Structure formats: C-alpha cells, structure tokens
Amino acid sequence: MAAFLVSGLMHELMFYYIMWRPPSGEVTAFFVLHGACAAAEGWWASHAGWWRPPRAAAVAMTLAFVAGTGFWLFFPAMVKGGLDEMVLRECQGMVALMEQAAQRLTGGATTGLVFSTAM
C-alpha cells in the first residue's frame, strides 16, 4: 500500500510541475484504490480453497478495471490541467523538428518525405 501511495503522490507532484495546477487528489486516489485491490487480491489468493476465475476472464476483468478507473480518476486530472493539449503541441513540435532535420540533411530536397504539423 505504501508503494502505491507514494506512486500516487509522485504522479500528483509530476503533474503539478508540468501543468502548474494544484493537485486534485484523483491521481493519488487511483493509485491507492489499485493498491487496496492488489492487497485484496493477494489475500483472496492466499485462501487456496476459494474460487478463482479462469485466466482469460481474470485478464479481461483486470483490463476493464484499470481502464474504468483510469477514465474515472487518472485521465480527468490530465485533461482538466490541459496536459492532453500540451502533449499534442509537443508532438507537433517534434514533427516540425524532424521535417527541418530532413530538409537540412537532404539539402532542401524532401520530395519523398511528407510531414505535416497541422493537426
């Protein structure tokens, strides 16, 4: 549980330094919830006589749980702070940089390369 709590707090701190917005606690809640569920699963698994779902069902349920809680707690914190738009701008900048590098390397003849920064 401590590792999940620290991970959540570090993500909140990282998001604060990237977006300059006070933490909402949603990201920490995401990690603490996953820590509690991991501890509960470990407890459940230690009781060997209890029912366990088939592996394929367990994987599907785990992915659904991570995606559901991610869209509920993790991603909204990024969208509220504008991190999604920052990432798109960074990608556009990287594409422009690659286009400029290709032009310099080919002496301006980039007939085979098509890069677009308009998104």
C-alpha positions as CSV (number, residue, x, y, z in Angstrom):
1,M,0.0,0.0,0.0
2,A,2.9,2.4,0.8
3,A,4.4,1.9,-2.7
4,F,1.0,2.7,-4.3
5,L,0.5,5.8,-2.1
6,V,4.0,7.1,-2.8
7,S,3.5,6.5,-6.6
8,G,0.2,8.4,-6.5
9,L,1.8,11.3,-4.6
10,M,4.8,11.4,-7.0
11,H,2.4,11.4,-10.0
12,E,0.5,14.3,-8.4
13,L,3.8,16.2,-7.9
14,M,4.9,15.5,-11.5
15,F,1.5,16.7,-12.9
16,Y,1.8,19.8,-10.7
17,Y,5.2,20.7,-12.1
18,I,4.1,20.0,-15.7
19,M,0.7,21.8,-15.5
20,W,1.2,24.3,-12.6
21,R,-2.2,23.4,-11.2
22,P,-2.8,22.3,-7.6
23,P,-3.3,18.5,-7.3
24,S,-6.9,17.3,-7.1
25,G,-6.1,14.0,-5.3
26,E,-7.7,12.0,-8.1
27,V,-4.4,10.5,-9.2
28,T,-3.5,9.5,-5.7
29,A,-6.9,8.0,-5.2
30,F,-6.4,6.0,-8.4
31,F,-3.1,4.5,-7.1
32,V,-4.5,3.9,-3.6
33,L,-7.5,2.1,-5.0
34,H,-5.3,-0.1,-7.1
35,G,-3.1,-0.8,-4.0
36,A,-6.1,-1.8,-2.0
37,C,-7.3,-4.0,-4.8
38,A,-3.9,-5.6,-5.2
39,A,-3.8,-6.3,-1.4
40,A,-7.3,-7.7,-1.5
41,E,-6.4,-10.0,-4.4
42,G,-3.3,-11.2,-2.5
43,W,-5.5,-12.0,0.5
44,W,-8.0,-13.8,-1.8
45,A,-5.3,-15.8,-3.5
46,S,-3.8,-16.9,-0.1
47,H,-7.0,-18.7,0.6
48,A,-6.4,-21.7,-1.7
49,G,-9.8,-23.2,-1.5
50,W,-11.6,-20.2,-2.8
51,W,-12.9,-19.9,-6.3
52,R,-10.7,-18.1,-8.9
53,P,-11.9,-17.1,-12.3
54,P,-10.4,-18.6,-15.5
55,R,-7.2,-16.8,-16.6
56,A,-8.8,-15.3,-19.7
57,A,-11.7,-13.9,-17.6
58,A,-9.3,-12.6,-15.0
59,V,-7.2,-10.8,-17.6
60,A,-10.3,-9.2,-19.2
61,M,-11.7,-8.1,-15.8
62,T,-8.3,-6.6,-14.8
63,L,-8.0,-4.6,-18.0
64,A,-11.6,-3.4,-17.7
65,F,-10.9,-2.4,-14.1
66,V,-7.7,-0.5,-14.9
67,A,-9.4,1.2,-17.9
68,G,-12.5,2.1,-16.0
69,T,-10.7,3.6,-13.0
70,G,-8.3,5.3,-15.3
71,F,-11.0,7.1,-17.2
72,W,-12.7,7.9,-13.8
73,L,-9.8,9.1,-11.8
74,F,-6.5,9.3,-13.7
75,F,-7.2,10.8,-17.1
76,P,-9.6,13.6,-15.9
77,A,-6.8,15.1,-13.9
78,M,-4.7,15.4,-17.0
79,V,-7.5,16.8,-19.2
80,K,-8.5,19.4,-16.6
81,G,-5.0,20.6,-16.5
82,G,-4.6,20.8,-20.3
83,L,-1.9,18.1,-20.4
84,D,-3.5,16.4,-23.4
85,E,-3.2,19.7,-25.4
86,M,0.4,20.1,-24.2
87,V,1.3,16.6,-25.4
88,L,-0.3,17.3,-28.8
89,R,1.8,20.6,-29.1
90,E,4.9,18.7,-28.2
91,C,4.2,16.1,-30.9
92,Q,3.6,18.8,-33.5
93,G,6.9,20.4,-32.5
94,M,8.7,17.0,-32.8
95,V,7.3,16.5,-36.3
96,A,8.4,20.0,-37.3
97,L,11.9,19.3,-35.9
98,M,12.1,16.1,-37.9
99,E,11.0,17.9,-41.0
100,Q,13.6,20.6,-40.6
101,A,16.3,17.9,-39.9
102,A,15.3,16.0,-43.1
103,Q,15.5,19.2,-45.1
104,R,18.9,20.0,-43.8
105,L,20.2,16.5,-44.4
106,T,18.9,16.4,-48.0
107,G,19.8,19.9,-48.8
108,G,16.1,21.0,-49.0
109,A,15.1,18.2,-51.4
110,T,12.5,16.4,-49.3
111,T,10.4,15.1,-52.2
112,G,9.9,11.6,-50.7
113,L,9.1,12.9,-47.2
114,V,5.7,14.3,-46.2
115,F,5.4,15.7,-42.7
116,S,2.5,17.9,-41.6
117,T,2.3,19.9,-38.4
118,A,-1.3,20.8,-38.9
119,M,-3.4,18.6,-36.6
